[in-house]
């Protein structure tokens, strides 16, 4: 997690972070107006969870294969 955050902060130094965060908070405000607070919170939490799971699992193919082996044990289907 620390490695991910350090990479994220390094990228933010090289880009226009104000514009990026303005867009993110604009999207959150639109979601809040359309769906309400709890539904918006549900959408944001699942989106963030999907991003973190996807970034950690697909960062290294061997991690993804180990994850699949834990869920679907190797055997007659693979």
Buried (B, 14 or more C-beta within 10 A) or exposed (E): EEEEEEEEEEEEEEEEEEEEEEEEEEBBEEBBEEEEEEEBBEBBEEEEEEEEEEEBBEEEEEEBEEEEEEEEEEEEEE
